[in-house]
C-alpha cells in the first residue's frame, strides 16, 4: 500500500563556520510506493534537533501546545475557541 508517513531522518550537516560536521535529526514525511519502498520524501523538515532526545523533547512540547490557547497570527493575541 502506498502513502505518506512521518519518519526520522539523520543528516550530516557541513558548514564552513562549523569546526566539524554535525549530525542533525529531522522529522520529514516519506512516501512509500506500492512495494513498501521509500520512493521520495519532503525536502523541508518539520522538526530539527541535535539528538534523538532533543527531538523527543521538542515533540512533547509541541503536543503540550495543543492544550494551550491558540494565538491569532494577525494580532498576536490569544484566541478563545
N, C-alpha and C positions, 0 to 999 in steps of 0.2 A: 504494500500500500504506500503510495507516495504522499508526501506532505511536509509541512514545516514543523520544526520544534526548536526549543532553545537548547544550546549546548555551550559548555565551557571550552573556549579556545585558548591555547597557550601561544604567545608570540614573543619572540626575542626582538627587543627594541634597541636599535643602534641610533645614536645621535652624536654629532660632532662635539657637543658640550657635555656629554656623559663620559666619565673616566673609563667606563667599561659598559658593555651591553647589559640591559636589564630585562628580566623576564616579566611579562605582563600577563594577567589572566583576564579574559574578556568573556562576557556572555553575548552571544550572537544567535541569530536564527540560522539554522541549517536546513537545507532541502534534501529530502531523501527521494530517490526515484522508485519506480515500481519494484526493483530488485532489493530495495532497502539500502542501497549505496548512497553515500553523500554525493550529490551532483552539483551543489552550489551553496553559498552562504552569503549573508549580508556583509557588506564591506565596512559598515559603521557599527561598532559595538554598542550595545545597550548599556552595559556596565563595564568599567575597567578597574582593576585593582592590582596591587603589587604582590599579593599572595592569595591563596585559596581562603585563608582565614579572613582576610580583609574583604574578600568578595562575599563571603557568607555574612559578615557583619553588615555590609552595605545592603545586601538583600533583605536582611531582617529589619533594618531601619526603613527601607522602602515599604515593607509590609506594614510597619507601625504607622507610616504616614497615612494609610488608608483609614485609620481610626481618628485622625485629627481633622479639624475644619479645613475645607478647601480654601484656596486663595484665588481671588479673581485676577486674571492675568493683566487686565487693563488698569485696575485700581490698586492692586497690592493688598486689598482688604480681604478679611476672612468672609466667606460666603456661608449663609445658612442654607442648608438643603431644603 
